[in-house]
Amino acid sequence: MGWFAAAIGLLSAGAGIFGAKSQKDVDKQQTELAYSDNLEKIRRREFEQRQTLGAAKAISQAAGVLHTGGSTAQGVINTMAREFKTELDWMTKFAATARKLGHRRASVAHQTNVMRSITGGIQTGTSIYGTV
């Protein structure tokens, strides 16, 4: 009956390992979905920023303010543009880091689940073997 316990243990471990692989795939897909969402948020934010900069420049020009290199109006526009770029750069870095960590988390979870499956299979086999 030892072969029966071993077979059940192997089946249990195999099912767990297969499930761990499926879970890893789902985790990676979820990470990619979150990354795509972040990219879309960045695209929308960039569009809003262009609109804001354009409106600020148009309003000041309509008021007769000159936009030369040293003007206060141009300084404000340049400061806004710099801050907007800093924000977009941070959002882009965040999205890339979150993506990288998501993939790493999926790999670590996969390895952990495989080890749990093997251990569980061994425990299943030994418990069946002990009762037979």
Residue frames as qw, qx, qy, qz and C-alpha x, y, z in Angstrom:
[[0.000, 0.883, 0.470, 0.000, 0.00, 0.00, 0.00],
 [0.405, -0.566, 0.084, 0.713, 3.06, 2.25, 0.13],
 [0.269, 0.141, 0.555, 0.774, 2.80, 2.85, -3.60],
 [0.073, -0.745, -0.613, -0.252, -0.80, 4.06, -3.12],
 [0.358, -0.820, -0.196, 0.400, 0.26, 6.60, -0.48],
 [0.404, -0.320, 0.348, 0.783, 3.12, 7.74, -2.70],
 [0.182, 0.406, 0.650, 0.616, 0.81, 8.10, -5.70],
 [0.172, -0.859, -0.481, -0.041, -1.71, 10.16, -3.72],
 [0.431, -0.691, 0.013, 0.579, 1.12, 12.30, -2.36],
 [0.361, -0.070, 0.497, 0.786, 2.49, 12.87, -5.86],
 [0.059, 0.626, 0.644, 0.436, -0.95, 13.71, -7.21],
 [0.291, -0.869, -0.333, 0.222, -1.49, 16.17, -4.39],
 [0.414, -0.537, 0.217, 0.702, 1.89, 17.82, -4.99],
 [0.308, 0.179, 0.620, 0.699, 1.35, 17.87, -8.77],
 [0.023, -0.786, -0.574, -0.228, -2.05, 19.53, -8.44],
 [0.346, -0.840, -0.140, 0.395, -0.57, 22.14, -6.12],
 [0.422, -0.315, 0.395, 0.753, 2.35, 22.84, -8.45],
 [0.200, 0.446, 0.652, 0.580, 0.00, 23.20, -11.42],
 [0.172, -0.874, -0.453, -0.007, -2.20, 25.54, -9.38],
 [0.431, -0.667, 0.049, 0.606, 0.84, 27.57, -8.34],
 [0.351, 0.011, 0.520, 0.779, 1.78, 28.07, -12.00],
 [0.020, 0.674, 0.621, 0.400, -1.75, 29.18, -12.83],
 [0.323, -0.864, -0.290, 0.258, -1.74, 31.61, -9.90],
 [0.446, -0.405, 0.245, 0.759, 1.59, 33.04, -11.06],
 [0.226, 0.320, 0.598, 0.699, 0.12, 33.67, -14.52],
 [0.161, -0.822, -0.521, -0.163, -2.90, 35.40, -13.00],
 [0.443, -0.738, -0.099, 0.500, -0.69, 37.53, -10.73],
 [0.391, -0.170, 0.392, 0.815, 1.43, 38.61, -13.70],
 [0.080, 0.548, 0.621, 0.555, -1.66, 39.45, -15.76],
 [0.296, -0.862, -0.400, 0.100, -3.01, 41.49, -12.86],
 [0.464, -0.539, 0.109, 0.695, 0.33, 43.32, -12.61],
 [0.283, 0.125, 0.530, 0.789, 0.24, 44.13, -16.33],
 [0.079, -0.741, -0.596, -0.300, -3.34, 45.37, -16.02],
 [0.382, -0.824, -0.204, 0.366, -2.36, 47.69, -13.17],
 [0.437, -0.296, 0.322, 0.786, 0.63, 48.90, -15.24],
 [0.163, 0.430, 0.610, 0.645, -1.64, 49.65, -18.20],
 [0.228, -0.854, -0.468, -0.025, -3.97, 51.55, -15.89],
 [0.446, -0.666, 0.011, 0.598, -1.04, 53.59, -14.58],
 [0.358, 0.001, 0.476, 0.803, 0.09, 54.39, -18.13],
 [0.004, 0.665, 0.602, 0.443, -3.42, 55.58, -18.98],
 [0.353, -0.853, -0.291, 0.251, -3.47, 57.80, -15.88],
 [0.450, -0.417, 0.235, 0.753, -0.14, 59.26, -16.96],
 [0.242, 0.310, 0.589, 0.706, -1.44, 59.90, -20.48],
 [0.146, -0.811, -0.527, -0.209, -4.54, 61.65, -19.13],
 [0.443, -0.758, -0.117, 0.464, -2.52, 63.70, -16.66],
 [0.425, -0.157, 0.374, 0.809, -0.15, 64.78, -19.41],
 [0.091, 0.563, 0.595, 0.567, -3.13, 65.88, -21.53],
 [0.310, -0.866, -0.387, 0.067, -4.54, 67.89, -18.59],
 [0.501, -0.562, 0.076, 0.653, -1.16, 69.51, -18.03],
 [0.329, 0.149, 0.481, 0.799, -0.87, 70.56, -21.68],
 [0.087, -0.744, -0.550, -0.369, -4.35, 72.05, -21.49],
 [0.440, -0.811, -0.241, 0.300, -3.51, 73.91, -18.28],
 [0.476, -0.345, 0.238, 0.773, -0.25, 75.29, -19.67],
 [0.211, 0.365, 0.566, 0.708, -1.92, 76.32, -22.90],
 [0.202, -0.829, -0.491, -0.178, -4.77, 78.04, -21.09],
 [0.482, -0.710, -0.102, 0.503, -2.39, 79.87, -18.74],
 [0.395, -0.145, 0.371, 0.828, -0.32, 81.12, -21.64],
 [0.076, 0.538, 0.609, 0.578, -3.38, 82.10, -23.68],
 [0.296, -0.854, -0.422, 0.070, -4.93, 84.01, -20.77],
 [0.446, -0.627, 0.053, 0.636, -1.74, 85.93, -20.06],
 [0.318, 0.051, 0.502, 0.802, -1.19, 86.69, -23.75],
 [0.030, -0.701, -0.609, -0.371, -4.81, 87.86, -24.09],
 [0.361, -0.857, -0.248, 0.273, -4.09, 90.26, -21.22],
 [0.351, 0.909, -0.143, 0.174, -1.21, 91.67, -23.24],
 [0.598, -0.669, 0.422, 0.132, 1.62, 90.11, -21.22],
 [0.539, 0.657, -0.516, -0.108, 4.75, 89.46, -23.21],
 [0.949, -0.252, 0.186, 0.046, 6.35, 86.03, -22.93],
 [0.460, 0.739, -0.456, 0.183, 9.99, 86.78, -23.29],
 [0.692, 0.142, -0.630, 0.321, 12.86, 84.97, -21.63],
 [0.258, 0.062, -0.590, 0.763, 12.93, 87.08, -18.45],
 [0.416, -0.388, -0.137, -0.811, 9.27, 87.98, -18.03],
 [0.387, -0.169, 0.698, -0.579, 7.36, 87.03, -14.91],
 [0.824, 0.219, 0.082, -0.516, 4.65, 85.41, -17.02],
 [0.722, 0.426, -0.543, -0.056, 7.17, 83.26, -18.82],
 [0.043, 0.392, -0.803, 0.446, 8.76, 82.38, -15.48],
 [0.636, -0.031, 0.492, -0.593, 5.40, 81.18, -14.18],
 [0.860, 0.353, -0.171, -0.325, 4.80, 79.13, -17.34],
 [0.496, 0.490, -0.699, 0.159, 8.30, 77.62, -17.10],
 [0.231, -0.294, 0.756, -0.537, 7.79, 76.78, -13.40],
 [0.798, 0.115, 0.269, -0.526, 4.46, 75.11, -14.17],
 [0.790, 0.444, -0.389, -0.162, 6.04, 73.13, -17.01],
 [0.235, 0.463, -0.791, 0.324, 8.91, 72.00, -14.74],
 [0.453, -0.153, 0.659, -0.581, 6.54, 70.93, -11.97],
 [0.855, 0.256, 0.042, -0.448, 4.32, 69.11, -14.43],
 [0.650, 0.478, -0.591, 0.005, 7.34, 67.28, -15.86],
 [0.040, -0.377, 0.803, -0.460, 8.49, 66.33, -12.36],
 [0.681, 0.006, 0.448, -0.579, 5.03, 64.95, -11.61],
 [0.861, 0.375, -0.180, -0.291, 4.92, 62.90, -14.83],
 [0.414, 0.511, -0.730, 0.184, 8.45, 61.61, -14.25],
 [0.297, -0.257, 0.757, -0.522, 7.46, 60.48, -10.75],
 [0.805, 0.163, 0.250, -0.513, 4.28, 58.81, -12.00],
 [0.755, 0.479, -0.426, -0.137, 6.25, 57.01, -14.73],
 [0.193, 0.446, -0.806, 0.336, 8.88, 55.82, -12.24],
 [0.536, -0.122, 0.597, -0.584, 6.16, 54.68, -9.84],
 [0.864, 0.284, -0.013, -0.416, 4.39, 52.71, -12.59],
 [0.633, 0.486, -0.601, 0.043, 7.63, 50.98, -13.66],
 [0.028, -0.371, 0.797, -0.477, 8.60, 50.16, -10.06],
 [0.686, -0.005, 0.432, -0.586, 5.12, 48.83, -9.24],
 [0.848, 0.369, -0.257, -0.281, 5.27, 46.65, -12.36],
 [0.434, 0.474, -0.733, 0.224, 8.68, 45.27, -11.45],
 [0.255, -0.249, 0.738, -0.573, 7.61, 44.54, -7.87],
 [0.802, 0.121, 0.166, -0.560, 4.40, 42.91, -9.06],
 [0.798, 0.379, -0.457, -0.101, 6.34, 40.50, -11.25],
 [0.212, 0.411, -0.782, 0.418, 8.78, 39.78, -8.45],
 [0.521, -0.147, 0.533, -0.650, 5.91, 39.17, -6.02],
 [0.883, 0.213, -0.098, -0.406, 4.32, 36.74, -8.49],
 [0.642, 0.414, -0.634, 0.120, 7.59, 34.80, -8.78],
 [0.039, -0.328, 0.753, -0.569, 8.15, 34.64, -5.02],
 [0.700, -0.019, 0.338, -0.629, 4.54, 33.55, -4.44],
 [0.847, 0.310, -0.351, -0.250, 4.97, 30.86, -7.11],
 [0.425, 0.388, -0.758, 0.307, 8.10, 29.48, -5.49],
 [0.301, -0.214, 0.646, -0.668, 6.42, 29.50, -2.08],
 [0.806, 0.107, 0.117, -0.571, 3.33, 27.75, -3.43],
 [0.747, 0.349, -0.561, -0.074, 5.43, 25.08, -5.16],
 [0.197, 0.316, -0.803, 0.466, 7.29, 24.34, -1.94],
 [0.523, -0.074, 0.487, -0.695, 4.01, 24.20, 0.00],
 [0.847, 0.221, -0.189, -0.445, 2.61, 21.82, -2.60],
 [0.595, 0.338, -0.716, 0.138, 5.58, 19.50, -2.35],
 [0.053, -0.223, 0.743, -0.629, 5.48, 19.58, 1.44],
 [0.667, 0.034, 0.254, -0.699, 1.72, 19.04, 1.40],
 [0.813, 0.266, -0.433, -0.283, 2.10, 16.11, -0.96],
 [0.387, 0.287, -0.806, 0.344, 4.69, 14.52, 1.29],
 [0.293, -0.117, 0.615, -0.722, 2.47, 15.05, 4.33],
 [0.787, 0.130, -0.038, -0.601, -0.53, 13.59, 2.50],
 [0.729, 0.295, -0.614, -0.068, 1.46, 10.55, 1.41],
 [0.234, 0.238, -0.805, 0.491, 2.93, 9.91, 4.85],
 [0.470, -0.074, 0.459, -0.750, -0.39, 10.35, 6.61],
 [0.854, 0.166, -0.192, -0.454, -2.06, 7.87, 4.25],
 [0.616, 0.323, -0.704, 0.139, 0.87, 5.46, 4.54],
 [0.024, -0.259, 0.727, -0.636, 0.70, 5.71, 8.32],
 [0.633, 0.005, 0.348, -0.692, -3.00, 4.80, 8.41],
 [0.793, 0.271, -0.411, -0.359, -2.77, 1.88, 6.00]]
